[in-house]
Amino acid sequence: MSYAELDRASNQLAHTLIERGLRPQDRVGLFLHKSLDLGVAIYGSLKAGGVFVPLDPFMPPERLAFIMRDCGIEHLITSDQLVERVAEADLDAGTCLYGCTRDVGFAGLSWQQVRTRPDTLPDVWMIDQDLGYIMYTSGSTGRPKGMMHSHLGSVTYARWGATHVGLGPADRVASHAPLHFDLSIFDFFSTAQAGATVVLVPEAVTKFPASWTKYVEEEGISVVFTVPFTLIEMLQRGAMDQRDLSSLRHVLFGGEPFPPSHLVALMRELPDVTFTNVYGPAEAPSCTCYDVPALADDHDEAIPIGTVSTNSVDLIVDDNDRECGVDEPGELCIRSSTLTRGYWNRPDLNERAFLRRPGLGPFPDVYYRTGDMVVRKADGLLRFLGRRDRMVKTRGHRVELDEVEAALASYDAVAEAAAYAVPDDQGSKMILAAVTLRAGATAEVSDLLRHARAKLPVYALPREIEIVDEFPRTSGGKIDRRRLIER
């Protein structure tokens, strides 16, 4: 699909949405698998003045119904493939469906009907402070929370990505992440800023490393933004020695720390590729980054998260919200034009999540509390230390679970490690851990414990370590630690 075709098709959808009663800032649910219709749905919703809400196509109907009700979604773009899931959800009978031909009891229009509408840009006025999208993520209480992002934030993010990577019309950017994962904003909007090509990676291909590397080769992918897990799988099980990956020039990764040993190995396999560590919670995406230089084979230090990106300011504070100096660890707070406008319908979260400092004039400077502990070194680079909420107390001692994971992950045979805490029978916490092994590697639990003892204080050692074949994953590819605990 060319940009001209996308422009016309999205105009037709915008006219359809307006005719069906969409008003400026109304929410439009996008409940779709990856397809060309996805791009039309995104831009059509925005051109109509709507706010698009990405919905995981694999989510259970109950979760779909909750988000639809919570966000007040009355317009849902879906497909015949997913319409049965829609029928199973307890939705309002007045919900309008688009993109499907099957009648499941809701008012609906097919894509064929949408394409009968005018293909000119509708007369809709917006400003850059208006909402562009709301992205839902799991809440700590199990109740999904929606992060509100403006057009200004989206465009700033997109321009940063296009500029930092040097995107041009010849680039072919892999859309590997699902739309409800914030990495996808780079895929769709940074690529469009440069007039480059978005290559939608089929969901089945993302599950098989060898299929993924073959796809990179066949499609001539030049830029990828994904999570470390995908890249580690690509390294270990992607048959890279059988592929010509010379088209690949830039790899961005984020979402969680990349074990240095794996990154060193991948950089050795792809010596002509630039690797960038991109940090930023979904509330303030891509607020810092670090272009990784050549690393020694024995490099075992965590990769810095770098310095703040364009239109961003960082602030590191201690437990009393006092600013930290060089070499003083604290919580990272971010003020940025990419910053979320807050959580939809959650004043309780908004009160806790933002730090307000006196600014010029009547308006305070507003920072988002990331919950991430960092330290700024003398070189000016930020180092990620772990999650503030991943700190546990065990028998009176403070333990960062990320530190336990890093110690286990540094063992040669380990591919990934996950540490988690469960209540013990004495009112405290017991630390447990699980690891996966590299392809062809072997290890005994006793070996892992011996290695951990060399890196951790006694009180931080896991009570048990389990070797598993694979970890449960979130739809964004991260380790699902909640499911590990619930096993």
Residue pairs with C-beta under 8 A, 6 or more apart in sequence:
1 9
1 36
1 39
3 192
3 195
6 39
6 40
6 43
7 43
8 119
9 40
9 44
9 115
9 119
10 39
10 40
10 42
10 43
10 44
10 47
11 44
11 47
11 117
11 118
11 119
11 120
11 121
11 122
12 44
12 114
12 115
12 116
12 117
12 118
12 119
13 40
13 41
13 44
13 45
13 47
13 48
13 77
13 98
13 114
13 117
14 44
14 45
14 47
14 48
14 121
14 122
14 124
15 48
15 117
15 118
15 122
16 44
16 98
16 109
16 113
16 114
16 117
17 28
17 44
17 45
17 48
17 50
17 75
17 98
18 48
18 49
18 122
18 124
19 117
20 75
20 96
20 107
20 109
21 74
21 96
22 28
22 48
22 49
22 50
22 75
23 49
24 49
24 50
24 124
24 126
24 130
25 49
25 50
25 51
25 130
25 131
26 49
26 50
26 51
26 72
26 74
26 75
27 50
27 51
27 52
27 53
27 71
27 72
27 73
27 74
27 75
27 134
28 41
28 45
28 48
28 50
28 51
28 52
28 53
28 73
28 75
28 76
28 77
29 52
29 53
29 55
29 67
29 68
29 71
29 73
29 75
29 76
29 77
29 78
30 38
30 41
30 42
30 45
30 52
30 53
30 54
30 55
30 77
30 179
31 55
31 57
31 64
31 76
31 77
31 78
31 82
31 85
31 86
32 38
32 41
32 57
32 77
32 78
32 79
32 82
32 99
32 179
33 57
33 79
33 81
33 82
33 203
34 175
34 178
34 200
34 201
34 202
34 203
35 79
35 200
36 200
37 77
37 79
37 99
37 111
38 179
38 200
39 188
39 198
41 52
41 77
41 98
41 99
42 52
42 179
42 188
45 51
45 52
45 77
46 52
46 132
46 151
47 121
47 122
47 124
48 122
48 124
49 124
49 125
49 126
49 130
50 75
51 131
51 132
51 133
51 134
52 132
52 133
52 134
53 67
53 71
53 73
53 133
53 134
53 135
53 136
53 146
54 133
54 135
54 136
54 178
54 179
54 180
54 184
55 64
55 67
55 136
55 180
56 63
56 178
56 180
56 475
57 82
57 85
57 178
58 475
59 475
61 85
61 86
61 88
61 89
61 90
62 89
62 90
63 144
64 85
64 86
64 89
65 89
65 90
65 91
66 143
66 144
67 73
67 136
67 144
67 146
68 76
68 89
68 91
68 92
68 95
69 92
70 144
70 146
70 344
70 345
71 134
71 136
71 146
71 344
71 345
73 95
74 92
74 94
74 95
74 96
75 95
75 96
75 98
76 86
76 91
76 95
76 96
76 97
76 98
77 97
77 98
77 99
78 86
78 97
78 98
78 99
78 100
79 99
79 100
80 100
80 101
80 102
82 100
83 97
83 100
83 102
83 104
84 104
86 97
86 104
86 106
87 104
87 105
91 106
93 105
93 106
94 107
95 106
95 107
96 106
96 107
96 108
96 109
97 104
97 106
97 107
97 108
97 109
98 108
98 109
98 111
98 114
99 109
99 110
99 111
99 114
100 108
100 110
101 110
101 112
126 151
127 151
128 150
128 151
128 152
128 155
129 150
129 151
129 152
130 150
130 151
131 148
131 149
131 150
131 151
131 341
132 149
132 150
132 151
132 153
132 154
133 149
133 154
134 146
134 147
134 148
134 149
134 344
135 146
135 147
135 149
135 180
135 182
135 282
136 144
136 145
136 146
136 147
136 180
137 144
137 145
137 147
137 282
138 144
138 145
138 474
139 145
140 389
145 343
145 344
145 346
145 349
146 343
146 344
146 345
146 346
147 282
147 283
147 340
147 342
147 343
147 344
148 340
148 341
148 342
148 343
148 344
149 338
149 340
149 341
150 341
152 337
153 337
153 338
153 339
153 340
153 341
154 185
154 189
154 338
155 189
156 310
156 311
156 336
156 337
156 338
157 185
157 186
157 189
157 190
157 285
157 286
157 338
158 185
158 186
158 189
158 190
158 192
158 193
159 190
159 193
159 310
160 190
160 286
160 309
160 310
160 311
160 338
161 167
161 186
161 189
161 190
161 193
161 225
161 286
162 190
162 191
162 193
162 194
163 310
164 276
164 289
164 309
165 190
165 223
165 250
165 252
165 276
166 250
167 173
167 190
167 191
167 193
167 194
167 196
167 223
168 194
168 195
168 196
169 194
169 195
169 196
170 196
170 222
171 191
171 194
171 196
171 197
171 222
171 223
172 196
172 197
172 199
172 219
172 220
172 221
172 222
172 223
172 247
173 186
173 187
173 190
173 191
173 196
173 197
173 198
173 199
173 221
173 222
173 223
173 224
173 225
174 187
174 199
174 201
174 215
174 216
174 219
174 221
174 223
174 224
174 225
174 226
175 184
175 187
175 188
175 198
175 199
175 200
175 201
176 183
176 187
176 201
176 206
176 212
176 224
176 225
176 226
176 230
177 183
177 184
177 187
177 225
177 226
177 227
177 476
177 477
178 184
178 203
178 475
178 476
179 188
180 475
180 476
181 475
181 476
181 477
182 280
182 282
182 285
183 225
183 226
183 227
183 254
183 255
183 476
185 285
186 225
186 252
186 286
187 198
187 225
188 198
191 197
191 198
192 198
196 223
199 219
199 221
201 212
201 215
202 215
204 211
205 211
205 212
205 215
206 212
206 230
209 233
209 234
209 236
209 237
209 238
209 239
210 237
210 238
210 239
212 230
212 233
212 234
212 238
213 234
213 238
213 239
213 240
213 243
213 245
214 239
214 243
215 221
216 224
216 243
216 245
216 247
216 248
217 243
217 244
217 245
217 247
220 247
221 247
221 248
222 247
222 248
222 249
222 250
223 248
223 249
223 250
223 251
223 252
224 248
224 250
224 251
224 252
225 251
225 252
225 253
225 254
225 278
226 251
226 252
226 253
226 477
227 253
227 254
227 255
227 256
227 476
227 477
227 478
228 253
228 255
228 256
228 257
228 258
228 259
228 262
228 263
229 256
229 416
229 473
229 477
229 478
229 479
230 477
231 251
231 253
231 258
231 262
231 263
231 266
232 259
232 262
232 266
232 415
232 416
234 240
234 266
235 262
235 265
235 266
235 269
236 415
236 438
236 439
237 439
240 269
245 270
246 272
248 270
248 273
249 272
249 273
249 274
250 273
250 274
250 276
251 270
251 273
251 274
251 275
251 276
252 275
252 276
252 278
252 289
253 275
253 276
253 277
253 278
254 277
254 278
254 279
254 280
254 286
255 476
255 477
255 478
256 478
256 479
257 302
257 303
257 384
257 402
257 406
258 277
258 303
259 406
259 409
259 410
259 416
260 295
260 299
260 300
260 301
260 302
260 303
261 299
261 300
261 409
261 410
261 412
262 415
263 275
263 292
263 295
263 303
264 295
264 296
264 297
264 299
266 275
267 273
267 275
267 292
267 294
267 295
268 297
274 291
275 291
275 292
276 289
276 290
276 291
276 292
277 289
277 290
277 292
277 303
277 304
277 305
277 306
278 286
278 288
278 289
279 286
279 287
279 288
279 289
279 290
279 305
279 306
279 382
279 384
280 286
280 287
280 288
280 334
280 338
281 368
281 370
281 371
281 372
282 340
283 339
283 340
283 353
283 368
283 370
284 312
284 334
284 336
284 338
284 339
284 340
284 368
284 370
285 338
286 309
286 338
287 308
287 309
287 312
287 314
287 334
287 336
287 338
288 305
288 306
288 307
288 308
288 309
288 312
288 314
288 382
289 305
289 306
289 307
289 309
290 303
290 304
290 305
290 306
290 307
290 381
291 306
292 303
300 410
302 383
302 384
302 406
304 377
304 381
304 382
304 383
304 384
305 374
305 381
305 382
305 383
305 384
306 381
306 382
307 380
307 381
307 382
308 314
308 334
308 336
309 336
311 336
311 337
311 338
312 334
312 335
312 336
312 337
312 338
313 334
313 335
313 336
313 367
314 332
314 333
314 334
314 335
314 382
315 323
315 332
315 333
315 334
315 335
315 355
315 357
315 367
316 323
316 324
316 328
316 329
316 330
316 331
316 332
316 333
316 374
316 375
316 376
317 323
317 324
317 330
317 331
317 333
317 355
318 324
318 328
318 330
318 331
321 355
324 330
324 375
324 376
326 376
326 377
326 378
327 375
327 376
327 377
327 378
328 375
329 373
329 374
329 375
329 385
330 373
330 374
330 375
331 369
331 370
331 371
331 372
331 373
331 374
331 388
332 370
332 372
332 373
332 374
332 382
333 355
333 367
333 368
333 369
333 370
334 367
334 368
334 370
335 365
335 366
335 367
335 368
336 368
339 366
339 368
340 368
342 349
342 350
342 353
342 354
343 349
343 350
343 353
352 369
353 368
353 369
354 366
354 367
354 368
354 369
355 366
355 367
355 368
355 369
356 364
356 365
356 366
356 367
357 364
357 365
357 367
358 364
358 365
359 365
371 387
371 388
371 389
372 384
372 385
372 386
372 387
372 388
373 384
373 385
373 386
373 387
373 388
373 400
374 382
374 383
374 384
374 385
375 382
375 383
375 385
376 382
376 383
377 383
385 400
385 402
386 400
386 401
386 402
386 403
387 400
387 401
387 402
390 400
390 401
390 402
391 398
391 399
391 400
391 401
392 398
392 399
392 401
392 421
392 429
392 431
393 399
393 428
393 429
394 421
394 428
394 429
394 430
394 431
394 459
394 460
395 428
395 459
397 457
397 459
397 460
399 431
399 459
399 460
401 419
401 420
401 421
401 431
402 419
403 456
403 460
404 417
404 419
404 431
404 433
404 452
404 456
404 460
404 462
405 417
405 418
405 419
405 433
406 417
407 451
407 452
407 455
407 456
408 414
408 417
408 419
408 433
408 435
408 448
408 451
408 452
408 462
408 465
409 416
409 417
409 435
410 451
410 455
411 435
411 443
411 447
411 448
411 451
412 438
412 441
413 437
413 438
413 441
413 442
413 443
413 447
414 435
414 436
414 437
414 438
414 441
414 443
414 448
415 435
415 436
415 437
415 438
415 439
415 441
416 435
416 436
416 471
416 479
417 433
417 434
417 435
418 433
418 434
418 435
418 471
418 479
418 481
418 484
419 431
419 432
419 433
419 462
420 431
420 432
420 433
420 481
420 484
420 485
421 429
421 430
421 431
421 432
422 429
422 430
422 432
422 485
423 429
423 430
424 430
430 463
431 460
431 461
431 462
431 463
432 462
432 463
432 464
432 465
432 466
433 462
433 464
433 465
433 466
434 465
434 466
434 467
434 468
434 471
434 484
435 443
435 448
435 465
435 466
435 467
435 468
436 467
436 468
436 469
436 470
436 471
437 443
437 467
443 467
445 465
445 466
445 467
448 465
448 467
449 461
449 462
449 465
452 461
452 462
452 465
453 461
471 479
471 480
471 484
472 479
472 480
472 483
472 484
473 479
473 480
474 480
